Amino acid sequence: MKLDPRTVAVHAYEVAPGRILAGDPRPSAVELWKSPDGSVHGGVWEMSEGTLGGVDVDELVHVVQGRVSVTFDDTGEGLELAAGDVATFTRGRTMTWVVSERFRAVFAGAV
């Protein structure tokens, strides 16, 4: 199957209100693939402008649209990501994501 990650339909989902730190971020996603044992999956994730805390994932992302600033809560270290960038994240390092321009990425990671 071939898809354009910039236009594939994604579906909104709710996050706990306490995780929304600023603005009105609206996350949405679509899972496009899952391993037979269900331990790994991949798809497209999108979020509108705003700040979301408590992000804790084990995955690789390839940014296809937008901009985000990611700050690791334990060290204060930050990453600036934009279209074309690839980044990896390790579960256990909680992050805060500040989306300044609608953000969309292809992801693959542990469930």
DSSP file (Angstrom, degrees, kcal/mol; ACC not computed):
  #  RESIDUE AA STRUCTURE BP1 BP2  ACC     N-H-->O    O-->H-N    N-H-->O    O-->H-N    TCO  KAPPA ALPHA  PHI   PSI    X-CA   Y-CA   Z-CA
    1    1 A M              0   0    0      0, 0.0     2,-0.5     0, 0.0     0, 0.0   0.000 360.0 360.0 360.0 134.5    0.0    0.0    0.0
    2    2 A K        +     0   0    0      2,-0.0     2,-0.3     0, 0.0     0, 0.0  -0.962 360.0 172.5-116.1 130.7    1.3    3.5   -0.9
    3    3 A L        -     0   0    0     -2,-0.5     3,-0.0     5,-0.0     0, 0.0  -0.945  35.2-124.9-134.3 154.1    0.0    6.5    0.9
    4    4 A D    >>  -     0   0    0     -2,-0.3     4,-1.8     1,-0.1     3,-1.7  -0.899  19.1-155.4 -96.3 112.2    0.9   10.2    1.1
    5    5 A P  T 34 S+     0   0    0      0, 0.0    -1,-0.1     0, 0.0    59,-0.1   0.679  90.3  62.2 -65.5 -15.1    1.5   11.0    4.8
    6    6 A R  T 34 S+     0   0    0      1,-0.1    58,-0.0    58,-0.1    -2,-0.0   0.721 118.4  24.1 -78.8 -20.7    0.7   14.6    4.2
    7    7 A T  T <4 S+     0   0    0     -3,-1.7    -1,-0.1     2,-0.1     3,-0.1   0.510  84.4 122.3-124.5  -7.6   -2.9   13.8    3.1
    8    8 A V  S  < S-     0   0    0     -4,-1.8     2,-0.1     1,-0.1    -5,-0.0  -0.321  72.2-102.4 -59.7 139.6   -3.9   10.5    4.7
    9    9 A A        -     0   0    0      1,-0.0     2,-0.3    20,-0.0    -1,-0.1  -0.416  40.4-168.8 -67.5 133.9   -7.0   10.8    6.9
   10   10 A V        -     0   0    0     -2,-0.1     2,-0.4    -3,-0.1    20,-0.2  -0.826  13.4-132.6-118.8 161.9   -6.3   10.9   10.6
   11   11 A H  E     -A   29   0A   0     18,-2.4    18,-2.1    -2,-0.3    -2,-0.0  -0.957  19.3-118.7-123.8 131.6   -8.9   10.7   13.4
   12   12 A A  E     -A   28   0A   0     -2,-0.4     2,-0.3    16,-0.3    16,-0.3  -0.276  31.5-175.8 -64.4 148.2   -9.2   12.9   16.5
   13   13 A Y        -     0   0    0     14,-1.8     2,-0.2     0, 0.0    -1,-0.0  -0.974  24.2-109.1-142.1 158.0   -8.8   11.4   19.9
   14   14 A E        -     0   0    0     -2,-0.3     2,-0.3    12,-0.1    12,-0.1  -0.585  23.8-162.8 -88.3 146.0   -9.1   12.8   23.4
   15   15 A V        -     0   0    0     -2,-0.2     5,-0.1    12,-0.0     0, 0.0  -0.901  40.9 -84.3-119.2 156.1   -6.2   13.4   25.8
   16   16 A A    >>  -     0   0    0     -2,-0.3     3,-2.4     1,-0.1     4,-0.5  -0.363  38.7-126.2 -58.3 132.6   -6.6   13.9   29.6
   17   17 A P  G >4 S+     0   0    0      0, 0.0     3,-1.3     0, 0.0    -1,-0.1   0.809 107.2  64.1 -53.8 -32.8   -7.3   17.6   30.2
   18   18 A G  G 34 S+     0   0    0      1,-0.3    -2,-0.1     3,-0.0    35,-0.1   0.677  94.4  61.3 -65.9 -17.1   -4.4   17.9   32.6
   19   19 A R  G <4 S+     0   0    0     -3,-2.4    34,-3.4    33,-0.1     2,-0.8   0.675  82.6  88.6 -83.4 -17.8   -2.0   17.1   29.8
   20   20 A I  E <<  +B   52   0A   0     -3,-1.3    32,-0.2    -4,-0.5     3,-0.1  -0.734  50.5 170.5 -83.7 111.7   -3.0   20.3   27.9
   21   21 A L  E     +     0   0A   0     30,-2.2     2,-0.3    -2,-0.8    -1,-0.2   0.707  61.1   1.1 -97.9 -24.0   -0.7   23.0   29.2
   22   22 A A  E    S+B   51   0A   0     29,-1.2    29,-2.7     3,-0.0    -1,-0.3  -0.972 108.3   0.5-162.3 149.3   -1.5   25.8   26.8
   23   23 A G  E    S-B   50   0A   0     -2,-0.3    27,-0.2    27,-0.2    26,-0.0  -0.286  93.7 -66.9  71.6-155.9   -3.7   26.6   23.8
   24   24 A D        -     0   0    0     25,-0.7    -1,-0.2    -3,-0.0    26,-0.1  -0.499  55.8-174.4-133.7  62.3   -6.1   24.1   22.4
   25   25 A P        -     0   0    0      0, 0.0    24,-0.1     0, 0.0    25,-0.1  -0.377   5.8-163.4 -65.3 135.4   -4.0   21.3   20.9
   26   26 A R        -     0   0    0     -2,-0.1    22,-0.8    23,-0.1     2,-0.2  -0.899   6.1-160.0-123.0 101.0   -6.0   18.7   19.1
   27   27 A P  E     + C   0  47A   0      0, 0.0   -14,-1.8     0, 0.0     2,-0.3  -0.497  14.6 171.1 -79.9 149.7   -4.2   15.4   18.4
   28   28 A S  E     +AC  12  46A   0     18,-2.6    18,-3.1   -16,-0.3     2,-0.3  -0.976   1.7 168.5-151.0 157.9   -5.3   13.0   15.8
   29   29 A A  E     -AC  11  45A   0    -18,-2.1   -18,-2.4    -2,-0.3     2,-0.3  -0.978  23.1-148.1-160.3 166.4   -3.8    9.8   14.3
   30   30 A V  E     - C   0  44A   0     14,-2.0    14,-2.1    -2,-0.3     2,-0.6  -0.959  18.9-138.2-143.5 131.9   -4.2    6.8   12.2
   31   31 A E  E     + C   0  43A   0     -2,-0.3    12,-0.3    12,-0.2     3,-0.1  -0.798  23.2 175.5 -87.8 124.8   -2.5    3.4   12.7
   32   32 A L  E     +     0   0A   0     10,-2.5     2,-0.3    -2,-0.6    11,-0.2   0.633  63.3  16.0-104.3 -19.1   -1.4    2.1    9.3
   33   33 A W  E     - C   0  42A   0      9,-1.9     9,-2.4     2,-0.0     2,-0.3  -0.991  54.8-175.5-155.8 145.3    0.5   -1.1   10.4
   34   34 A K  E     - C   0  41A   0     -2,-0.3     7,-0.2     7,-0.2     5,-0.0  -0.991  32.5-112.1-142.9 139.1    0.8   -3.3   13.5
   35   35 A S    >   -     0   0    0      5,-2.9     3,-2.0    -2,-0.3     5,-0.0  -0.277  36.6-106.5 -64.6 155.2    3.2   -6.3   14.0
   36   36 A P  T 3  S+     0   0    0      0, 0.0    -1,-0.1     0, 0.0     0, 0.0   0.826 122.5  47.0 -54.3 -34.0    1.5   -9.7   14.3
   37   37 A D  T 3  S-     0   0    0      3,-0.0    -2,-0.1     1,-0.0     0, 0.0   0.494 110.4-123.4 -88.7  -1.3    2.1   -9.8   18.0
   38   38 A G  S <  S+     0   0    0     -3,-2.0    73,-0.1     2,-0.2     3,-0.0   0.558  80.2 114.4  78.1   8.2    0.9   -6.2   18.5
   39   39 A S  S    S+     0   0    0      1,-0.1    72,-2.6    71,-0.1     2,-0.4   0.690  73.9  39.0 -87.5 -17.8    4.1   -4.9   20.1
   40   40 A V  E     + D   0 110A   0     70,-0.3    -5,-2.9    71,-0.1     2,-0.3  -0.985  65.4 168.9-133.2 141.1    5.1   -2.5   17.4
   41   41 A H  E     -CD  34 109A   0     68,-2.7    68,-2.9    -2,-0.4     2,-0.3  -0.948  11.9-162.7-145.7 168.3    3.0   -0.2   15.2
   42   42 A G  E     +CD  33 108A   0     -9,-2.4   -10,-2.5    -2,-0.3    -9,-1.9  -0.981  25.7 116.5-149.4 158.6    3.3    2.7   12.8
   43   43 A G  E     -CD  31 107A   0     64,-2.1    64,-2.7    -2,-0.3     2,-0.4  -0.932  57.9 -56.1 176.2-152.3    1.1    5.4   11.3
   44   44 A V  E     -CD  30 106A   0    -14,-2.1   -14,-2.0    -2,-0.3     2,-0.4  -0.978  39.3-169.0-124.8 134.8    0.6    9.1   11.0
   45   45 A W  E     -CD  29 105A   0     60,-2.7    60,-2.6    -2,-0.4     2,-0.3  -0.963   6.0-178.4-125.0 141.2    0.2   11.5   14.0
   46   46 A E  E     -CD  28 104A   0    -18,-3.1   -18,-2.6    -2,-0.4     2,-0.3  -0.982   5.9-177.2-138.2 147.9   -0.9   15.1   13.8
   47   47 A M  E     -CD  27 103A   0     56,-2.3    56,-2.6    -2,-0.3     3,-0.1  -0.984  19.2-134.8-146.4 138.5   -1.5   17.9   16.4
   48   48 A S        -     0   0    0    -22,-0.8    51,-0.2    -2,-0.3    53,-0.1  -0.254  54.5 -57.5 -78.9 175.2   -2.7   21.5   16.0
   49   49 A E  S    S+     0   0    0     51,-0.1   -25,-0.7   -24,-0.1     2,-0.3  -0.208  91.8  75.8 -59.0 140.1   -1.0   24.4   17.7
   50   50 A G  E    S-BE  23  99A   0     49,-1.8    49,-2.9   -27,-0.2     2,-0.5  -0.872  76.5 -73.9 146.8-176.5   -0.7   24.2   21.5
   51   51 A T  E     -BE  22  98A   0    -29,-2.7   -30,-2.2    -2,-0.3   -29,-1.2  -0.962  34.5-174.2-121.8 128.0    1.3   22.6   24.3
   52   52 A L  E     -BE  20  97A   0     45,-2.6    45,-2.9    -2,-0.5     3,-0.3  -0.983   7.4-167.8-123.4 124.1    0.9   19.0   25.4
   53   53 A G  E     +     0   0A   0    -34,-3.4    43,-0.2    -2,-0.5   -34,-0.0  -0.536  60.5  47.4-103.3 172.4    2.7   17.6   28.5
   54   54 A G  E     +     0   0A   0     41,-0.3     2,-0.5     1,-0.2    -1,-0.2   0.736  64.8 162.2  72.0  24.0    3.2   14.1   29.7
   55   55 A V  E     + E   0  95A   0     40,-2.2    40,-2.6    -3,-0.3     2,-0.3  -0.672   5.1 167.2 -78.7 123.3    4.3   12.7   26.4
   56   56 A D        +     0   0    0     -2,-0.5     2,-0.3    38,-0.2    35,-0.1  -0.828  13.4 149.2-141.8  96.2    6.1    9.4   27.0
   57   57 A V        -     0   0    0     -2,-0.3     2,-0.5    36,-0.3    36,-0.2  -0.868  43.5-143.5-131.4 160.2    6.7    7.3   23.9
   58   58 A D        +     0   0    0     52,-0.4    52,-2.2    -2,-0.3     2,-0.3  -0.842  61.7 105.1-121.1  88.5    9.2    4.8   22.5
   59   59 A E  E     -GF  89 109A   0     30,-1.2    30,-2.8    -2,-0.5     2,-0.4  -0.965  63.8-116.0-160.2 170.0    9.3    5.6   18.8
   60   60 A L  E     -GF  88 108A   0     48,-2.8    48,-1.9    -2,-0.3     2,-0.4  -0.938  30.8-164.9-112.1 138.1   10.9    7.1   15.7
   61   61 A V  E     -GF  87 107A   0     26,-2.8    26,-2.2    -2,-0.4     2,-0.5  -0.976  14.0-162.3-126.6 143.6    9.2   10.1   14.0
   62   62 A H  E     -GF  86 106A   0     44,-2.6    44,-2.5    -2,-0.4     2,-0.3  -0.974  25.1-136.8-119.9 112.8    9.7   11.5   10.5
   63   63 A V  E     + F   0 105A   0     22,-2.7    21,-3.0    -2,-0.5    42,-0.3  -0.526  29.6 169.8 -75.0 128.0    8.2   15.0   10.4
   64   64 A V  E     +     0   0A   0     40,-2.6     2,-0.3     1,-0.3    41,-0.2   0.539  66.1  13.2-112.4 -13.0    6.3   15.7    7.1
   65   65 A Q  E    S+ F   0 104A   0     39,-1.6    39,-2.5    36,-0.1    -1,-0.3  -0.965  99.6   5.9-161.8 143.0    4.7   19.0    8.1
   66   66 A G  E     -     0   0A   0     -2,-0.3    17,-0.9    37,-0.2     2,-0.3  -0.230  70.0 -79.1  88.3-169.2    4.9   21.8   10.7
   67   67 A R  E     +HF  82 101A   0     34,-1.7    34,-1.2    15,-0.2    33,-1.1  -0.994  35.0 177.1-141.9 143.2    7.1   22.7   13.6
   68   68 A V  E     -HF  81  99A   0     13,-2.2    13,-2.9    -2,-0.3     2,-0.5  -0.996  20.2-147.4-145.8 144.6    7.4   21.5   17.2
   69   69 A S  E     -HF  80  98A   0     29,-2.4    29,-2.7    -2,-0.3     2,-0.5  -0.969  19.7-163.2-108.4 124.3    9.7   22.2   20.1
   70   70 A V  E     -HF  79  97A   0      9,-2.8     9,-2.5    -2,-0.5     2,-0.5  -0.931   4.6-170.3-110.9 128.1   10.2   19.1   22.3
   71   71 A T  E     -HF  78  96A   0     25,-2.4    25,-2.3    -2,-0.5     2,-0.5  -0.979  19.7-135.5-120.3 127.4   11.6   19.6   25.9
   72   72 A F  E >>  - F   0  95A   0      5,-3.0     4,-2.8    -2,-0.5     3,-0.5  -0.701  12.4-147.9 -80.5 123.5   12.7   16.6   28.0
   73   73 A D  T 34 S+     0   0    0     21,-2.7    -1,-0.1    -2,-0.5    22,-0.1   0.802  91.4  55.2 -64.7 -30.9   11.3   17.1   31.5
   74   74 A D  T 34 S+     0   0    0     20,-0.5    -1,-0.2     1,-0.1    21,-0.1   0.817 127.2  13.5 -75.5 -29.5   14.2   15.4   33.3
   75   75 A T  T <4 S-     0   0    0     -3,-0.5    -2,-0.2     2,-0.2    -1,-0.1   0.586  89.8-124.3-121.0 -16.5   17.0   17.5   31.8
   76   76 A G     <  +     0   0    0     -4,-2.8    -3,-0.1     1,-0.3    -2,-0.0   0.429  59.5 150.6  79.4  -1.9   15.4   20.5   30.1
   77   77 A E        -     0   0    0     -5,-0.2    -5,-3.0    -6,-0.1     2,-0.3  -0.338  29.4-156.2 -61.3 143.4   17.2   19.5   26.9
   78   78 A G  E     -H   71   0A   0     -7,-0.2     2,-0.4    -3,-0.1    -7,-0.2  -0.900  17.9-160.3-129.5 157.0   15.3   20.5   23.8
   79   79 A L  E     -H   70   0A   0     -9,-2.5    -9,-2.8    -2,-0.3     2,-0.5  -0.987   9.7-151.2-129.2 140.9   14.8   19.6   20.2
   80   80 A E  E     -H   69   0A   0     -2,-0.4     2,-0.4   -11,-0.2   -11,-0.2  -0.971  22.1-171.7-109.8 120.6   13.4   21.8   17.4
   81   81 A L  E     +H   68   0A   0    -13,-2.9   -13,-2.2    -2,-0.5     2,-0.3  -0.922  11.2 163.2-119.3 140.8   11.8   19.7   14.7
   82   82 A A  E >   -H   67   0A   0     -2,-0.4     3,-2.6   -15,-0.2   -19,-0.3  -0.888  52.3 -48.5-143.2 172.4   10.5   20.7   11.3
   83   83 A A  T 3  S+     0   0    0    -17,-0.9   -19,-0.2    -2,-0.3     3,-0.1  -0.145 125.4  25.6 -48.1 131.1    9.5   19.0    8.0
   84   84 A G  T 3  S+     0   0    0    -21,-3.0    -1,-0.3     1,-0.4     2,-0.1   0.100  93.7 121.6  99.7 -19.6   12.2   16.6    6.9
   85   85 A D    <   -     0   0    0     -3,-2.6   -22,-2.7   -23,-0.1     2,-0.4  -0.432  45.6-157.4 -78.0 151.1   13.6   16.0   10.4
   86   86 A V  E     +G   62   0A   0    -24,-0.2     2,-0.3    -2,-0.1   -24,-0.2  -0.988  16.8 172.4-124.4 136.9   13.8   12.5   11.9
   87   87 A A  E     -G   61   0A   0    -26,-2.2   -26,-2.8    -2,-0.4     2,-0.4  -0.978  20.0-145.0-142.5 154.9   14.0   12.0   15.7
   88   88 A T  E     -G   60   0A   0     -2,-0.3     2,-0.3   -28,-0.2   -28,-0.2  -0.925  11.7-165.5-120.2 149.2   13.9    9.1   18.1
   89   89 A F  E     -G   59   0A   0    -30,-2.8   -30,-1.2    -2,-0.4     2,-0.5  -0.981  10.0-144.1-134.3 144.3   12.4    9.0   21.6
   90   90 A T    >   -     0   0    0     -2,-0.3     3,-1.5   -32,-0.2   -32,-0.2  -0.932  25.4-114.1-114.6 127.9   12.8    6.5   24.4
   91   91 A R  T 3  S+     0   0    0     -2,-0.5   -33,-0.1     1,-0.2     3,-0.1  -0.250 100.7  47.1 -55.7 142.8   10.0    5.6   26.8
   92   92 A G  T 3  S+     0   0    0      1,-0.1     2,-0.7     0, 0.0    -1,-0.2   0.223  87.7  94.8 104.4 -12.2   10.7    6.7   30.4
   93   93 A R    <   -     0   0    0     -3,-1.5   -36,-0.3   -36,-0.2    -3,-0.1  -0.863  69.3-149.3-111.5  95.5   11.7   10.2   29.4
   94   94 A T        -     0   0    0     -2,-0.7   -21,-2.7   -38,-0.1   -20,-0.5  -0.365  19.0-168.4 -67.7 141.6    8.6   12.4   29.7
   95   95 A M  E     -EF  55  72A   0    -40,-2.6   -40,-2.2   -23,-0.2     2,-0.4  -0.862  22.7-137.7-130.3 160.0    8.4   15.3   27.3
   96   96 A T  E     - F   0  71A   0    -25,-2.3   -25,-2.4    -2,-0.3     2,-0.5  -0.989  20.8-155.0-116.5 130.1    6.5   18.5   26.7
   97   97 A W  E     -EF  52  70A   0    -45,-2.9   -45,-2.6    -2,-0.4     2,-0.6  -0.918   7.6-169.3-109.4 125.8    5.6   19.2   23.0
   98   98 A V  E     -EF  51  69A   0    -29,-2.7   -29,-2.4    -2,-0.5     2,-0.6  -0.937   9.0-161.6-114.1 107.3    4.9   22.8   21.9
   99   99 A V  E     +EF  50  68A   0    -49,-2.9   -49,-1.8    -2,-0.6   -31,-0.2  -0.799  17.4 171.8 -92.6 119.3    3.5   22.9   18.4
  100  100 A S  E    S+     0   0A   0    -33,-1.1     2,-0.3    -2,-0.6    -1,-0.1   0.590  74.8  26.5-100.6 -15.0    3.8   26.3   16.8
  101  101 A E  E    S- F   0  67A   0    -34,-1.2   -34,-1.7   -54,-0.1    -1,-0.3  -0.961 111.5 -77.3-149.3 128.0    2.6   25.2   13.3
  102  102 A R  E     -     0   0A   0     -2,-0.3     2,-0.4   -36,-0.2   -54,-0.2   0.103  58.2-146.8 -32.9 124.5    0.2   22.3   12.7
  103  103 A F  E     +D   47   0A   0    -56,-2.6   -56,-2.3   -37,-0.2     2,-0.4  -0.818  23.5 174.6-109.8 135.9    2.5   19.2   13.1
  104  104 A R  E     +DF  46  65A   0    -39,-2.5   -40,-2.6    -2,-0.4   -39,-1.6  -0.996   7.5 168.4-141.0 135.9    2.3   15.9   11.2
  105  105 A A  E     -DF  45  63A   0    -60,-2.6   -60,-2.7    -2,-0.4     2,-0.4  -0.992  35.2-123.6-145.7 150.6    4.7   13.0   11.4
  106  106 A V  E     -DF  44  62A   0    -44,-2.5   -44,-2.6    -2,-0.3     2,-0.3  -0.809  40.4-167.2 -86.3 134.9    5.0    9.4   10.3
  107  107 A F  E     -DF  43  61A   0    -64,-2.7   -64,-2.1    -2,-0.4     2,-0.3  -0.918  22.3-177.8-127.5 153.7    5.7    7.3   13.4
  108  108 A A  E     +DF  42  60A   0    -48,-1.9   -48,-2.8    -2,-0.3     2,-0.3  -0.962  31.4 125.9-143.1 131.4    6.9    3.8   14.2
  109  109 A G  E     -DF  41  59A   0    -68,-2.9   -68,-2.7    -2,-0.3   -50,-0.2  -0.991  56.1 -64.3-170.7 176.4    7.2    2.6   17.8
  110  110 A A  E      D   40   0A   0    -52,-2.2   -52,-0.4    -2,-0.3   -70,-0.3  -0.494 360.0 360.0 -75.1 144.0    6.5    0.2   20.6
  111  111 A V              0   0    0    -72,-2.6   -71,-0.1    -2,-0.2    -1,-0.1   0.442 360.0 360.0 -83.5 360.0    2.9   -0.1   21.8
